[in-house]
Amino acid sequence: MKARVLVTLKSAVLDPQGKAIEGALRSLGVPGIASVRQGKVFDVELDGADQAKAEATLKEACEKLLANTVIESYRIEFVG
């Protein structure tokens, strides 16, 4: 089973890297960019076919390592 974990800063947390990317895009003349927030993507392959168990495993991984839950949120998506 394959899953994707998306980790982003919570909306109340300042994102200086996202602001820098936003400014760079504007200076490069890329039109229509209102704002940018950066994040992390983890593509994870799991053993087994039990989606509920896989989701519990991924939540544990996020809480322990993949996300700093004080300042970041995460979302789990199952793919393919």
C-alpha positions in Angstrom: 0.0 0.0 0.0 1.3 3.5 -0.8 0.5 6.7 1.0 1.6 10.3 0.8 2.0 12.4 3.9 1.8 16.2 3.4 3.3 18.3 6.2 2.7 22.1 6.3 3.2 24.9 8.8 0.0 25.8 10.7 -1.6 29.0 9.3 -0.7 31.0 12.4 3.0 30.2 12.0 5.1 32.6 9.9 6.7 31.0 6.9 9.9 32.9 5.9 10.9 30.3 3.3 7.5 30.5 1.6 7.7 34.4 1.6 11.2 34.1 0.0 9.8 31.8 -2.7 6.9 34.1 -3.2 9.2 37.1 -3.7 11.5 35.1 -6.1 8.5 34.1 -8.2 7.4 37.7 -8.4 10.9 38.9 -9.3 11.0 36.3 -12.1 7.8 37.7 -13.5 5.6 34.7 -12.7 2.0 36.2 -12.8 -0.9 35.4 -10.5 0.9 34.3 -7.4 -1.0 35.6 -4.3 1.1 33.8 -1.6 3.3 30.7 -1.1 3.6 28.4 1.9 6.2 25.7 1.8 6.0 22.2 3.2 7.2 18.6 3.1 6.0 15.6 1.2 6.7 12.0 2.2 5.8 9.1 -0.1 5.6 6.0 2.1 5.2 2.3 1.1 3.5 0.2 3.7 3.3 -3.6 4.2 -0.2 -5.1 4.3 -3.6 -4.0 2.9 -5.4 -2.8 6.0 -5.9 0.9 5.4 -7.1 1.6 9.0 -3.9 0.0 10.4 -1.8 1.8 7.9 -3.3 5.1 8.8 -2.7 4.5 12.5 0.9 3.6 11.7 1.4 6.8 9.7 -0.3 9.0 12.4 2.2 7.5 14.9 5.1 8.3 12.4 3.9 11.8 12.0 3.5 12.4 15.8 6.9 11.0 16.6 9.1 12.2 13.7 7.7 13.4 10.4 5.9 16.5 11.8 6.5 18.9 14.6 2.9 19.0 15.7 3.4 22.2 17.7 3.9 24.2 14.5 3.0 21.8 11.7 -0.1 20.0 10.5 -0.1 16.8 8.5 -2.5 15.1 6.0 -2.4 11.5 5.0 -3.5 10.5 1.5 -3.6 6.9 0.2 -2.5 6.6 -3.4 -2.9 4.0 -6.1 
